[in-house]
Amino acid sequence: MTTKPGPRARGATVWLTGLPSAGKTTIARHLGERLEAEGRRVEILDGDEIRRFLSAGLGFSRADRNTNVQRIGLVSEVLARNGVLSVVPVIAPYADSREAVRKRHEASATPYVEVHVATPVDVCSERDVKGLYARQAAGRLTGLTGVDDPYEPPADPDLVLATQSQTPEESADAVYAVLAERGLV
């Protein structure tokens, strides 16, 4: 007996925006593991990896940050349009850059979920996963998003996560719930 293949899984982009050390990548990994365990095609487009390879040579000026976000947005939209759940833990500090990515998704009728990982800067500074806050405080780093460079929080995100009061697993579960509510898992 042969079986018909099931309907093609619907892709989507899940963009996790927030300050450095907010927990974006950790949440993305937990979410990705859960989705993969359910048999979904998932790709995590980590901001640090993208900067090393796809956006090598870009700096941290507003224009370069915008270019980086648009490149990531294009890759994510193409993946999502082709049935992949694309999870994007990328700071994307400027509202207009994120809005351009959202519009790209809307133009291709590709689902887009914006999640604000709204961890307060003092909590991020305590976590300081990459030592950025310590280097900035010591005067060895300038242009740190949310400290001496702007971060424009989303005005109307699909979900806000307060990671200072929940575990990464709970945050990932909250994102999963939004995806389920929209029929994307």
Phi, psi and omega per residue, in radians:
M1 nan 2.329 3.067
T2 -1.767 2.606 3.109
T3 -1.988 2.536 3.076
K4 -1.311 2.484 3.043
P5 -1.136 2.556 3.118
G6 -1.212 2.991 3.112
P7 -1.079 2.575 -3.138
R8 -1.088 2.281 3.131
A9 -1.084 2.463 3.124
R10 -1.492 2.282 3.093
G11 -1.521 2.971 3.102
A12 -2.886 2.781 2.976
T13 -1.853 2.288 3.020
V14 -2.003 1.864 -3.094
W15 -1.737 2.051 3.101
L16 -1.746 1.882 -3.134
T17 -1.920 2.532 3.129
G18 2.951 3.097 -3.100
L19 -1.181 2.835 3.005
P20 -1.009 2.412 -3.139
S21 1.208 0.342 3.103
A22 -1.293 -0.430 -3.119
G23 2.004 0.187 -3.070
K24 -1.003 -0.896 -3.072
T25 -1.189 -0.688 3.123
T26 -1.091 -0.780 3.101
I27 -1.095 -0.774 3.134
A28 -1.017 -0.743 -3.138
R29 -1.132 -0.773 3.114
H30 -1.078 -0.792 3.125
L31 -1.087 -0.805 3.137
G32 -1.035 -0.743 3.123
E33 -1.083 -0.749 3.138
R34 -1.115 -0.799 -3.121
L35 -1.134 -0.731 3.105
E36 -1.113 -0.674 3.111
A37 -1.082 -0.458 3.101
E38 -1.548 0.059 3.090
G39 1.530 0.214 3.133
R40 -1.458 2.597 3.012
R41 -1.424 2.118 -3.056
V42 -2.309 2.464 3.013
E43 -2.341 2.252 3.058
I44 -1.764 2.077 3.136
L45 -1.724 1.472 -3.085
D46 -1.232 2.296 -3.087
G47 -1.007 -0.707 -3.134
D48 -1.171 -0.725 3.111
E49 -1.141 -0.733 3.135
I50 -1.077 -0.750 3.131
R51 -1.079 -0.642 -3.119
R52 -1.213 -0.589 -2.997
F53 -1.992 -1.081 -3.062
L54 -1.281 -0.589 -3.089
S55 -2.014 0.459 3.094
A56 -1.000 2.413 3.129
G57 1.672 -0.260 3.081
L58 -1.418 2.534 3.070
G59 -1.684 -2.610 -3.074
F60 -2.136 0.400 3.013
S61 -1.205 2.880 3.107
R62 -1.008 -0.761 -3.131
A63 -1.102 -0.770 3.138
D64 -1.175 -0.674 3.093
R65 -1.124 -0.697 3.096
N66 -1.096 -0.786 3.112
T67 -1.035 -0.764 3.125
N68 -1.046 -0.826 -3.132
V69 -1.109 -0.710 -3.137
Q70 -1.165 -0.660 3.083
R71 -1.093 -0.824 -3.139
I72 -1.115 -0.727 3.126
G73 -1.053 -0.709 3.108
L74 -1.109 -0.871 -3.133
V75 -1.032 -0.793 -3.125
S76 -1.098 -0.755 -3.140
E77 -1.108 -0.718 3.118
V78 -1.119 -0.789 3.105
L79 -1.054 -0.860 -3.094
A80 -1.095 -0.701 3.125
R81 -1.088 -0.388 -3.117
N82 -1.862 0.470 2.963
G83 1.564 0.117 -3.137
V84 -1.687 2.419 2.959
L85 -1.474 1.918 -3.072
S86 -1.737 2.030 -3.118
V87 -1.851 2.161 -2.959
V88 -2.132 1.625 3.067
P89 -1.522 1.476 -3.046
V90 -2.336 2.331 -3.090
I91 -0.904 -0.930 -3.104
A92 0.779 1.256 -2.942
P93 -1.228 -0.308 -3.018
Y94 -1.883 2.291 -3.092
A95 -1.037 -0.692 -3.105
D96 -1.160 -0.594 3.083
S97 -1.146 -0.795 3.127
R98 -1.127 -0.678 3.135
E99 -1.127 -0.649 3.098
A100 -1.113 -0.677 3.095
V101 -1.144 -0.774 3.109
R102 -1.023 -0.764 -3.122
K103 -1.134 -0.641 3.078
R104 -1.036 -0.750 3.130
H105 -1.156 -0.756 3.128
E106 -1.064 -0.695 -3.111
A107 -1.094 -0.492 3.128
S108 -1.825 0.184 -3.132
A109 0.974 0.694 3.140
T110 -1.818 2.201 -3.117
P111 -1.038 2.440 -3.123
Y112 -2.397 2.224 -3.137
V113 -2.146 2.076 3.128
E114 -1.748 2.159 -3.136
V115 -2.035 2.144 3.074
H116 -1.631 1.941 3.045
V117 -1.466 1.582 -2.892
A118 -1.586 0.900 3.119
T119 -1.337 2.244 3.133
P120 -1.059 2.580 -3.082
V121 -1.003 -0.620 -3.141
D122 -1.159 -0.596 3.085
V123 -1.232 -0.755 3.092
C124 -1.028 -0.725 3.139
S125 -1.111 -0.663 3.082
E126 -1.171 -0.709 3.126
R127 -1.188 -0.859 3.076
D128 0.626 0.965 -3.045
V129 -0.893 -0.689 -3.076
K130 -1.863 0.084 -3.140
G131 1.321 0.247 -3.095
L132 -1.172 -0.750 -3.102
Y133 -1.167 -0.664 3.103
A134 -1.140 -0.743 3.120
R135 -1.144 -0.661 3.115
Q136 -1.169 -0.758 -3.139
A137 -1.119 -0.540 3.137
A138 -1.475 -0.018 3.127
G139 1.418 0.226 -3.127
R140 -1.723 0.046 -3.138
L141 -2.585 2.314 3.027
T142 -2.149 2.800 3.121
G143 1.422 0.476 3.132
L144 -1.370 2.092 -3.113
T145 -0.953 2.230 3.107
G146 1.540 -0.158 3.125
V147 -1.988 -1.196 3.103
D148 -2.129 0.310 2.988
D149 -2.452 2.542 -2.995
P150 -1.191 2.615 2.881
Y151 -2.296 2.116 -3.138
E152 -1.767 1.809 -3.122
P153 -1.081 2.600 3.101
P154 -1.043 2.416 3.133
A155 -1.339 -0.582 -3.057
D156 -2.542 1.121 -3.130
P157 -1.220 2.824 3.089
D158 -1.292 -0.415 -3.131
L159 -2.722 2.468 3.033
V160 -2.049 2.230 3.116
L161 -1.940 2.206 3.056
A162 -1.748 1.447 -2.988
T163 -1.190 -0.245 3.107
Q164 -1.245 -0.259 -3.105
S165 -2.158 0.297 3.054
Q166 -2.624 2.747 3.141
T167 -1.327 2.824 3.054
P168 -1.022 -0.622 3.111
E169 -1.126 -0.724 3.105
E170 -1.132 -0.677 3.093
S171 -1.115 -0.789 3.113
A172 -1.083 -0.679 3.100
D173 -1.089 -0.662 3.126
A174 -1.147 -0.702 3.089
V175 -1.143 -0.774 3.121
Y176 -0.995 -0.741 -3.131
A177 -1.056 -0.690 3.090
V178 -1.131 -0.748 3.116
L179 -1.078 -0.741 3.134
A180 -1.116 -0.757 3.138
E181 -1.026 -0.553 -3.112
R182 -1.652 0.083 3.115
G183 1.264 0.480 -3.080
L184 -1.762 -0.034 3.062
V185 -2.293 nan nan
